[in-house]
């Protein structure tokens, strides 16, 4: 697990180096901010439908092999991009195609790497492992953003892509030496019941890897549906602080780029603290996720009303901590609630839902900012999140409890008893 965490840190740092440079590269090629947003959408778009197939692949094939192959392919794409940039052969069309390929590979790589990390610890330690992963992600993000400027300044834009390629190869080299613990979950589906006679059902149980099963399981689990609702509304009306807080700081609060950099640093620090606290949750629940998300939303409302930058900084830290713990708890529920043989497909369903948020959230938030301004967007968004979570909690507690069904016990006879359907 230590080696896996080191590999993830290196990989996250490389990924954020590339993401930091990619927007600047698109601007250099096209001079268009719209094209920059389009490149991000093109990279995210494969997750809308292909995440379902990617999750099924993670359930079907050995996890270590799947993660190693996907990491190697991502490294190859990064090296190809670095080569094209270095020799000034990268046009907008090629860049969009490479972004789409990266997004397609990520539909397999994301769930494979997430579940592989869980296999390296005992089941009771999975929440801690997820918390460590969140901590590594935030630390890698900070390191990657800083290293990107250094790499571009000294070696040029291609260096950031080359460094990302090397980071993927490092993870690929580490994976063969990882040893899942003896009690780690397996991806083999449960064997079909002996009395099953329907040939189609038997084949489906033996294969156990259909996308339909993942969709059906997700739809039948109220806690997963509730988790999707909480996370989705939080993603659309909150969390996009790179946009809302940037406008708030540079507009109403009359700060500059340096002031927003300070706010971003505090947000990142809060995310790291939240990841550490989230790792201590032994049995997180959807109720905890909702409570923390609502708390973060109310802090967002207060942040939108901040009269000064100093007050905003005081509010931003606990806001980031609450949301980071909520994210860690939600990820734990998502990755541990499904049975072992369905977890890849459930993560695939989640990937498709998350893509909808990432594509719809920024335009919706931008429209809200046009109508209400930065303060209004933060306040309105926070109230919508807290109100929706509170309403969902109220309706859940108001649901009628089914009355118990009395079953008459038949008298004992010499005849064999009739079995009942479960």
Secondary structure, DSSP 8 states (H G I E B T S, - for coil): -HHHHHHHHHHHHHHHHHHHHHHHHHHHHH--HHHHHHHHHHHHHGGGTHHHHHHHHHHHS-HHHHHHHHHHHHHHHHHHHHHHHHTT---HHHHHHHHHHHHHHHHHHHHHHHHHHHHTS-GGGHHHHHHHHHHHHHHHHHHHHHHHHHHHHHH-HHHHHHHHHHHHHHHHHHHTT----TT----------TT---HHHHHHHHH---HHHHHHHHHH-HHHHHHHHHHHHHHHHSS-HHHHHHHHHHTTT---HHHHHHHHHHHHHHHHHHHHHHTT-SS--HHHHHHHHHHHHHHHHHHHT-SSHHHHHHHHHHHHHHHHHHHHHHHHHHHHHS-GGGHHHHHHHHHHHHHHHHHHHHHHHHHHHHHHHHHHHHHHHHHHHHHHHHHHHHHHHHS--------------SS-------
